[in-house]
Amino acid sequence: MVESVGTFVPDAKWTDEDTERLIKWRTVHSYLFSGKRSSARNGWEAFIHENQAKLDVKWTARQAKKKWDNLKTKHKKQRIDVQCVLFA
């Protein structure tokens, strides 16, 4: 198990570096998120386990999942906004 590194801050903001690390890791390890029972939870726990020492804040697997979900939502909204502008 990885030793605790960093400080757990419930209201902390994700840095650009942490966000980039999350996106790259999730993209490379997409096979961990197969949709099978508990696969996503195990995947996020693996992200935290592998990256805790590199992250600026001691994030939890739940916070990593929430950040990923928010990034997907933001991406979809921006893509729809661009399509509306292009086809208006």
Buried (B, 14 or more C-beta within 10 A) or exposed (E): EEEEEBEEEEEBEBEEEBBEBBEEBBEEEEEBBEEEEEEBEBBBBBBBEEBBEEBBBBBBBEBBBEBBEEBEEEEEEEEEEEEEEEEE
